[in-house]
Amino acid sequence: MCPLPLAITTVSADAAHRHILVVDDDGLVAMTIQAGLEKLPSCQVEVATSGEQALSLLKDQPFHLVITDYRMPGMSGVVLAERIKKDWPHMPILMITAYASDLPRSAVLGGTIERVLNKPVAFMEMRCVAEEFLPQVP
């Protein structure tokens, strides 16, 4: 069981100091994940629907965590993770997928991806795993 606070409240973007980037080509899935993660204390969650859009957002603002889908048209989640690690080597990356057995072992074992979560992911599990990689809330 993860040590989440009993009272989870949404924090305004001005007060948020922990930033998460969610990348999923399915906008509805991305917005659903966004809504679930914004319940974490002091979190602001941005959404990108492609790898290219994610890289653009990463260049424009700081993030503490990236959560990306694996299978996306154009740039896959693994390619996105590799590109992120080139410019932001300490950025934690979580991969969500229904195809975990298709992931290249080198991406997981080589440290490109910190954790793989199987779809469908329960919000509580995603929040608990995200908390492991986010800065602590004072």
C-alpha positions in Angstrom: 0.0 0.0 0.0 1.4 3.4 -0.9 1.5 6.2 1.7 -0.9 8.7 0.0 -2.5 11.3 2.1 -6.1 10.5 3.2 -7.4 13.8 1.9 -6.5 14.3 -1.7 -7.3 17.7 -3.1 -6.8 19.4 -6.4 -4.2 22.2 -6.3 -4.4 25.1 -8.6 -1.7 25.4 -11.3 -0.2 28.5 -9.5 0.4 26.5 -6.3 1.6 23.4 -8.1 5.3 22.7 -7.9 5.4 19.1 -9.2 4.9 18.8 -12.9 4.0 15.7 -14.8 3.8 15.2 -18.6 1.3 12.6 -19.8 1.8 11.4 -23.4 -0.9 9.4 -25.1 -2.2 9.5 -28.7 -5.7 8.9 -27.4 -6.7 12.4 -26.1 -9.5 11.0 -23.9 -7.1 8.5 -22.2 -4.6 11.3 -21.7 -7.2 13.6 -20.2 -8.5 10.8 -17.9 -5.0 10.1 -16.6 -4.5 13.9 -16.2 -7.6 14.2 -14.1 -6.5 11.3 -11.9 -3.0 12.5 -11.3 -4.1 16.1 -10.6 -5.5 14.7 -7.4 -2.0 14.3 -6.1 -0.9 17.1 -3.8 0.8 20.1 -5.5 0.7 18.5 -9.0 0.1 20.1 -12.3 -0.3 17.7 -15.2 0.2 18.6 -18.9 -1.0 16.5 -21.8 0.7 15.8 -25.2 -0.9 13.6 -27.8 2.3 12.8 -29.7 6.0 12.4 -29.1 6.8 15.5 -31.0 4.4 17.6 -29.0 5.9 16.1 -25.8 9.4 17.1 -26.8 8.2 20.6 -27.5 6.6 20.9 -24.1 9.7 19.5 -22.4 11.8 22.3 -24.1 9.4 25.0 -22.9 8.9 24.1 -19.3 10.4 21.9 -16.6 8.8 18.5 -15.7 9.6 16.1 -12.9 8.0 13.0 -14.5 6.9 11.7 -17.9 4.3 9.1 -18.3 3.9 7.9 -21.9 2.0 5.3 -23.8 4.1 2.7 -25.7 2.2 2.3 -29.0 1.6 5.6 -30.7 1.6 6.6 -34.4 4.8 8.3 -35.5 7.1 8.3 -32.5 6.6 5.3 -30.2 6.9 5.7 -26.4 10.3 3.9 -26.4 11.7 6.3 -29.1 10.3 9.2 -27.1 11.9 7.9 -23.9 15.3 7.5 -25.6 15.1 11.1 -27.0 14.1 12.4 -23.6 17.0 10.6 -21.9 19.4 12.2 -24.3 18.5 15.8 -23.2 17.2 15.1 -19.7 19.1 12.0 -18.5 17.7 12.1 -15.0 14.0 12.4 -16.1 12.0 9.5 -14.7 9.8 7.9 -17.4 6.9 5.6 -16.8 5.5 3.5 -19.7 1.9 2.5 -19.8 0.9 -0.2 -22.2 -1.3 -3.2 -23.0 1.7 -4.7 -24.8 4.4 -5.0 -22.2 5.7 -8.2 -23.7 6.5 -6.3 -26.9 8.7 -3.7 -25.1 12.4 -4.0 -26.0 14.2 -5.4 -23.0 17.0 -3.0 -23.5 14.7 0.0 -22.8 13.6 -1.5 -19.5 16.8 -3.0 -18.3 19.0 -0.2 -19.7 17.3 2.4 -17.6 15.5 4.3 -20.3 12.2 3.4 -18.7 11.9 3.4 -14.9 8.7 1.4 -14.6 6.1 -0.3 -16.9 2.4 -0.2 -16.0 0.0 -2.5 -17.7 -3.2 -1.1 -19.1 -5.7 -0.7 -17.8 -4.0 1.0 -14.9 -5.9 1.7 -11.7 -5.7 5.3 -10.6 -4.4 4.4 -7.2 -1.6 2.3 -8.7 -0.6 5.1 -11.0 -0.7 7.7 -8.3 1.4 5.5 -6.0 4.0 4.8 -8.6 4.1 8.5 -9.7 4.7 9.5 -6.0 7.8 7.4 -6.0 9.4 9.6 -8.7 8.1 13.0 -7.8 9.7 15.5 -5.4 8.3 15.3 -1.9 5.6 17.8 -0.9 6.6 20.0 2.1 
